[in-house]
């Protein structure tokens, strides 16, 4: 009995010491838990029946071969901006897409324009109901994708509409000599590596950070590089034309114009 009393007393003294040390500000031993970064986060919304991907997981998915990304935005929104390499459900037609991918084990990710867009979940559920077994969602959507420094792609239709509505700043990523020879009216010249400087001079300095920006070049890869650099300068509404400047000229919705002498003087050659 005395032994039990001594053990209980020893236990109480130890417990009291821990409480006192915590109250006095001594560091208590708390199990460590690694924090997620914003790139590893998911929304985990209610009524979810398909798993979600974080932004990092989505980027890794895009780098794989044989996978499919469906865009559940309205076709007008898709034309203006979409995740590069994605396919528009609305523009293509849901049944036509299903016919194009008969293998029900095809890896598919569905996204829409933002984290609370219900269209991504609905379309993902429809695919599951049709027997597809590897359907996931990037529920954060295009808005978060762009906010995290990633650019988007614009179609010819979207580019033409933004030009006619004067709703975007057009950026020419071609060489300075090509820009001087003729470009889209009012376009600015920004080459690879110049985005940071462009935010501090008249090319971008006076534009609101939410201004829509579209980059074009001699190839989609060249335009994408500049668009990505602009996106990382806190211009989230940047995108690039997924074709070439020659294709834009052939579409004949603008008259090519040489930039003014003052514009050219302000550029480094």
Protein Blocks (a to p, Z undefined) as FASTA:
>chain_A
ZZmmmmmmmmmmmmmmmmmmmmnopacdddddddddfklpcfkighiabdcddfklmmmm
mmpghiacddfbdfklmmmoccehiacfklnopklmmmmmmblkbccddddfbfklmklm
mmmmmmmmnopabbcddfkommlmmmnopacdddfklmmmmmmnopaccddfbdfklmmn
opcehiacddehilmmmmmmmklmmpcfkbccddddfbfklmmmmmmmmmmnopakgccd
fbdfklmmmnopaccddddfklmmmpcZZ
